[in-house]
């Protein structure tokens, strides 16, 4: 039922910035917990940031002070502003929507940070 479409990934030099977007279908977006996850090659998928329906945010320690998660409920869109990117930020970034009984995932968007 729910569809998530990600965009904004790409190749950037260390210290640069990217803004990821996740467009979601359905009226449940505004009340859902949203998050960004990432997975580096040959590594475990990890939580990057979450944002509640009311706008409360949480971040992994590795991205605090550099990444900002936000949402625009009127547009059914979530964002991840990534600043001061580091090579260790490289990976596939996934949009996640959590309605309590199941997760919905986007297809992922590749972020590559060169040194």
N, CA and C of each residue as an Amber inpcrd file, in Angstrom:
protein
   345
   0.8190000  -1.2080000   0.0000000   0.0000000   0.0000000   0.0000000
   0.8550000   1.2610000   0.0000000   1.7480000   1.3910000   0.9920000
   2.6120000   2.5560000   1.0960000   3.7830000   2.4130000   0.1350000
   4.0770000   3.4830000  -0.5810000   5.2220000   3.5320000  -1.4720000
   6.1530000   4.6620000  -1.0450000   7.4400000   4.3750000  -1.0330000
   8.4630000   5.3470000  -0.6770000   9.4290000   5.4770000  -1.8390000
   9.6760000   6.7010000  -2.2640000  10.5560000   6.9630000  -3.3880000
  11.6420000   7.9260000  -2.9460000  12.8860000   7.4780000  -3.0100000
  14.0200000   8.2700000  -2.5700000  14.7230000   8.9280000  -3.7440000
  15.3670000  10.0400000  -3.4540000  16.1580000  10.7360000  -4.4500000
  17.2100000  11.5840000  -3.7470000  18.1850000  12.0550000  -4.5030000
  19.1730000  12.9790000  -3.9810000  20.5480000  12.4100000  -3.7460000
  20.7160000  11.1100000  -3.8770000  22.0250000  10.5240000  -3.6960000
  22.9560000  10.8860000  -4.8280000  24.2320000  10.6110000  -4.6200000
  25.2150000  10.9090000  -5.6360000  26.6200000  10.8270000  -5.1040000
  27.5360000  11.3640000  -5.8770000  28.9530000  11.3850000  -5.5390000
  29.3450000  12.7790000  -5.0870000  30.0280000  12.8610000  -3.9620000
  30.4390000  14.1430000  -3.4180000  31.8040000  13.9870000  -2.7590000
  32.5740000  15.0530000  -2.7570000  33.8620000  15.0440000  -2.0880000
  33.6960000  15.2220000  -0.5850000  34.6620000  14.7230000   0.1640000
  34.6480000  14.9080000   1.6080000  34.5150000  16.3880000   1.9530000
  33.6630000  16.6710000   2.9310000  33.3790000  18.0390000   3.3110000
  32.2030000  18.6530000   2.5960000  31.7110000  17.9820000   1.5760000
  30.5850000  18.4800000   0.8180000  29.2540000  18.1270000   1.4500000
  28.1790000  18.4520000   0.7260000  26.8240000  18.2650000   1.2380000
  25.9260000  17.6170000   0.2100000  24.9340000  16.9020000   0.6920000
  23.8640000  16.3470000  -0.1170000  22.5640000  16.4470000   0.6600000
  21.4700000  16.5260000  -0.0710000  20.1470000  16.5130000   0.5440000
  19.3350000  15.3770000  -0.0580000  18.9830000  14.4120000   0.7680000
  18.1700000  13.2920000   0.3400000  16.7000000  13.5900000   0.5870000
  15.8530000  13.0870000  -0.3030000  14.4150000  13.2380000  -0.1640000
  13.7540000  11.8760000  -0.2230000  12.6510000  11.7440000   0.4820000
  11.8390000  10.5330000   0.4630000  10.3920000  10.9530000   0.3520000
   9.7820000  10.6710000  -0.7770000   8.3810000  10.9840000  -1.0120000
   7.5390000   9.7470000  -0.7420000   6.5130000   9.9080000   0.0730000
   5.6820000   8.7880000   0.4960000   4.2460000   8.9780000   0.0470000
   3.5900000   7.8710000  -0.2170000   2.1710000   7.8840000  -0.5490000
   1.3360000   7.6660000   0.7040000   0.0580000   8.0160000   0.6240000
  -0.8730000   7.6970000   1.6830000  -1.0410000   8.7700000   2.7340000
  -2.1770000   8.7370000   3.3950000  -2.5100000   9.7270000   4.4130000
  -1.9080000   9.4280000   5.7740000  -1.2990000   8.2730000   5.9460000
  -0.7070000   7.9150000   7.2300000   0.6420000   8.5730000   7.4540000
   1.1840000   9.2340000   6.4450000   2.5150000   9.8050000   6.5500000
   2.6500000  10.7330000   7.7470000   1.6950000  11.6130000   7.9330000
   1.7870000  12.6470000   8.9510000   1.8290000  12.1500000  10.3830000
   1.3780000  10.9370000  10.6320000   1.3500000  10.3960000  11.9810000
   2.3510000   9.2680000  12.1710000   3.1820000   9.0290000  11.1820000
   4.0900000   7.8950000  11.2150000   5.4890000   8.2950000  11.6700000
   6.1620000   7.3510000  12.3200000   7.5770000   7.5030000  12.6140000
   8.3630000   7.2720000  11.3320000   9.2620000   8.1830000  11.0260000
  10.0720000   8.0980000   9.8200000  11.5370000   8.0060000  10.1950000
  12.3100000   7.3920000   9.3210000  13.7340000   7.2860000   9.5960000
  14.5570000   7.0810000   8.3460000  15.8290000   7.3550000   8.4990000
  16.8210000   7.0590000   7.4750000  17.7890000   6.0150000   8.0160000
  18.0620000   5.0160000   7.2170000  19.0530000   3.9950000   7.5040000
  20.0940000   4.0020000   6.3970000  21.2540000   3.4460000   6.6790000
  22.2600000   3.3080000   5.6450000  22.9850000   1.9820000   5.8060000
  23.5350000   1.5260000   4.6950000  24.2700000   0.2780000   4.6880000
  25.4790000   0.4140000   3.7780000  26.6480000   0.2990000   4.3730000
  27.8840000   0.3010000   3.6110000  28.1060000  -1.0860000   3.0130000
  28.8870000  -1.1710000   1.9420000  29.1540000  -2.4850000   1.3410000
  29.7180000  -3.4670000   2.3560000  29.1620000  -4.6400000   2.3760000
  29.6110000  -5.7350000   3.2370000  29.4220000  -5.4500000   4.7250000
  28.5920000  -4.4580000   5.0540000  28.3670000  -4.1190000   6.4470000
  26.8780000  -4.1400000   6.7920000  26.5990000  -4.1330000   8.0910000
  25.2370000  -4.1860000   8.5960000  24.5210000  -2.8540000   8.3910000
  23.2430000  -2.9230000   8.0800000  22.4410000  -1.7150000   7.9750000
  22.3090000  -1.0580000   9.3460000  22.4460000   0.2650000   9.3880000
  22.4080000   0.9790000  10.6510000  21.4510000   2.1590000  10.5860000
  20.8950000   2.4820000  11.7330000  19.9980000   3.6280000  11.8550000
  20.8020000   4.9150000  11.8310000  20.3610000   5.8690000  11.0330000
  21.0070000   7.1690000  10.9300000  20.2560000   8.2220000  11.7380000
  18.9530000   8.3210000  11.5270000  18.1550000   9.3380000  12.1980000
  16.6890000   8.9660000  12.1290000  15.9130000   9.4530000  13.1000000
  14.4680000   9.2690000  13.0940000  13.7870000  10.5910000  13.3920000
  12.5280000  10.6780000  12.9910000  11.7170000  11.8480000  13.2900000
  10.2800000  11.3960000  13.4950000   9.6800000  11.8200000  14.6010000
   8.3140000  11.4440000  14.9080000   7.3360000  12.3290000  14.1570000
   6.0660000  11.9630000  14.2400000   5.0350000  12.7650000  13.6040000
   4.9630000  14.1810000  14.1340000   5.3840000  14.3890000  15.3790000
   5.3870000  15.7130000  15.9800000   6.7010000  16.4580000  15.7810000
   7.6770000  15.8160000  15.1430000   8.9160000  16.4870000  14.8320000
  10.0760000  16.2200000  15.7630000   9.9240000  15.3300000  16.7140000
  11.0240000  14.9780000  17.5980000  12.0560000  14.1520000  16.8390000
  13.3180000  14.5360000  16.9420000  14.3760000  13.8890000  16.1730000
  15.3800000  13.1910000  17.0660000  15.9950000  12.1620000  16.5090000
  17.1040000  11.4590000  17.1350000  18.1210000  11.0930000  16.0720000
  19.3930000  11.0940000  16.4660000  20.4710000  10.8500000  15.5250000
  21.4570000   9.8430000  16.0770000  22.0350000   9.0760000  15.1700000
  23.1800000   8.2670000  15.5430000  24.3350000   9.1820000  15.9270000
  25.1410000   8.7420000  16.8800000  26.2540000   9.5660000  17.3370000
  27.1860000   9.9570000  16.1930000  27.3350000   9.0870000  15.2270000
  28.2710000   9.3270000  14.1440000  27.8770000  10.4860000  13.2330000
  26.6090000  10.9020000  13.2690000  26.1500000  11.9610000  12.3670000
  25.6600000  13.2030000  13.1000000  25.6530000  13.1800000  14.4100000
  25.1910000  14.3360000  15.1780000  26.0140000  15.5750000  14.8390000
  25.3150000  16.6720000  14.6400000  25.9720000  17.9210000  14.3020000
  26.2520000  18.0960000  12.8280000  26.0870000  17.0430000  12.0340000
  26.3470000  17.1130000  10.6000000  25.1000000  16.8730000   9.7640000
  24.2260000  15.9900000  10.2250000  23.0130000  15.6350000   9.4900000
  21.7920000  16.2320000  10.1770000  20.7880000  16.5730000   9.3820000
  19.5260000  17.0670000   9.9000000  18.3750000  16.3650000   9.1970000
  17.5180000  15.7180000   9.9760000  16.3320000  15.0720000   9.4290000
  15.1460000  16.0090000   9.6070000  14.2800000  16.0540000   8.6160000
  13.0980000  16.9030000   8.6850000  11.9740000  16.2690000   7.8800000
  10.7720000  16.8080000   8.0440000   9.6320000  16.2920000   7.3020000
   8.6910000  17.4220000   6.9580000   8.0300000  17.2870000   5.8290000
   7.0020000  18.2020000   5.3860000   5.7510000  17.3680000   5.1710000
   4.8810000  17.3530000   6.1590000   3.7160000  16.4820000   6.0990000
   2.7440000  16.8870000   4.9920000   2.6950000  18.1690000   4.6750000
   1.8240000  18.6260000   3.5970000   2.2490000  18.0610000   2.2530000
   3.5400000  17.7900000   2.0980000   4.0720000  17.2340000   0.8580000
   4.3420000  15.7430000   0.9420000   4.0620000  15.1450000   2.0880000
   4.3630000  13.7250000   2.2970000   5.8190000  13.4120000   1.9600000
   6.7090000  14.2580000   2.4350000   8.1170000  14.1250000   2.0960000
   8.9910000  14.2700000   3.3300000  10.0140000  13.4360000   3.4050000
  11.0210000  13.5050000   4.4490000  12.3590000  13.8260000   3.8100000
  13.2140000  14.5170000   4.5550000  14.4980000  14.9440000   4.0380000
  15.6220000  14.5540000   4.9920000  16.7970000  14.4270000   4.4380000
  18.0070000  14.2820000   5.2260000  19.0550000  15.2080000   4.6330000
  19.3190000  16.3020000   5.3310000  20.3720000  17.2210000   4.9320000
  21.6770000  16.7200000   5.5170000  22.6430000  16.4410000   4.6710000
  23.9160000  15.8850000   5.0910000  25.0160000  16.8870000   4.7760000
  25.6610000  17.3920000   5.8130000  26.7460000  18.3460000   5.6690000
  28.0430000  17.7460000   6.1820000  29.1490000  18.3370000   5.7580000
  30.4770000  17.8800000   6.1760000  30.6030000  16.3700000   6.0120000
  30.2850000  15.9020000   4.8380000  30.2950000  14.4650000   4.5820000
  31.7040000  13.8910000   4.6660000  31.7750000  12.6640000   5.1520000
  33.0250000  11.9510000   5.3190000  32.9820000  10.6550000   4.5210000
  34.1400000  10.1190000   4.1510000  34.1420000   8.8530000   3.4060000
  33.3800000   7.7380000   4.1130000  33.3970000   7.7150000   5.4250000
  32.6850000   6.6850000   6.1590000  31.1710000   6.8280000   6.0970000
  30.6790000   7.9330000   5.5310000  29.2480000   8.0910000   5.2970000
  28.7880000   7.3720000   4.0340000  29.7090000   6.8530000   3.2630000
  29.3770000   6.1640000   2.0250000  28.4850000   4.9530000   2.2950000
  27.4700000   4.7920000   1.4730000  26.5880000   3.6510000   1.5940000
  25.2840000   3.8880000   0.8660000  24.4310000   2.8960000   0.9130000
  23.0820000   3.0270000   0.3700000  22.1720000   3.5120000   1.4860000
  21.4820000   4.6010000   1.2390000  20.5980000   5.2000000   2.2350000
  19.1530000   4.8290000   1.9390000  18.4580000   4.3580000   2.9630000
  17.1010000   3.8710000   2.8290000  16.1330000   4.6990000   3.6630000
  15.0230000   5.0350000   3.0760000  13.9150000   5.6790000   3.7650000
  13.0540000   4.6110000   4.4300000  12.6070000   4.8880000   5.6470000
  11.7800000   3.9430000   6.3860000  10.5750000   4.6290000   6.9950000
   9.4350000   3.9720000   6.9050000   8.2060000   4.4260000   7.5410000
   7.7030000   3.3160000   8.4500000   7.4510000   3.6550000   9.6990000
   7.0770000   2.6880000  10.7200000   5.6780000   3.0160000  11.2220000
   4.7430000   2.0960000  11.0170000   3.3770000   2.2970000  11.5000000
   3.0740000   1.4390000  12.7120000   4.0950000   0.8480000  13.3010000
   3.9380000   0.0870000  14.5200000   3.8450000  -1.4060000  14.3190000
   3.1800000  -1.8240000  13.2600000   3.0320000  -3.2440000  12.9850000
   3.9020000  -3.7170000  11.8380000   4.4560000  -2.7860000  11.0880000
   5.3380000  -3.1440000   9.9930000   6.1730000  -1.9430000   9.5650000
   7.2690000  -2.2320000   8.8760000   8.1050000  -1.2160000   8.2640000
   7.8520000  -1.1870000   6.7670000   7.9520000   0.0100000   6.1920000
   7.9820000   0.1850000   4.7530000   9.3310000   0.7730000   4.3830000
   9.8870000   0.3090000   3.2780000  11.2170000   0.7260000   2.8430000
  11.1910000   1.2710000   1.4360000  12.0350000   2.2530000   1.1950000
  12.2890000   2.6950000  -0.1600000  13.2980000   1.7890000  -0.8330000
  13.6130000   2.1100000  -2.0780000  14.5250000   1.2790000  -2.8540000
  15.9890000   1.5450000  -2.5320000  16.2630000   2.6320000  -1.8520000
  17.6140000   3.0120000  -1.5090000  18.2230000   3.9470000  -2.5380000
  19.0830000   4.8300000  -2.0650000  19.8110000   5.7300000  -2.9480000
  21.2750000   5.7490000  -2.5290000  22.1570000   5.6480000  -3.5020000
  23.5820000   5.5220000  -3.2300000  24.2000000   6.8780000  -2.9140000
  24.9520000   6.9180000  -1.8310000  25.7530000   8.0840000  -1.4630000
  27.2070000   7.6490000  -1.4190000  28.0410000   8.3170000  -2.1940000
  29.4590000   8.0090000  -2.2260000  30.2480000   9.2690000  -1.9160000
  31.0920000   9.1900000  -0.9040000  31.9030000  10.3270000  -0.4780000
  33.3640000   9.9870000  -0.7440000  33.9940000  10.7620000  -1.5780000
  35.3880000  10.5390000  -1.9190000  36.2910000  11.3840000  -1.0350000
  37.4920000  10.8900000  -0.8000000  38.4570000  11.6090000   0.0170000
  39.3890000  12.4540000  -0.8220000
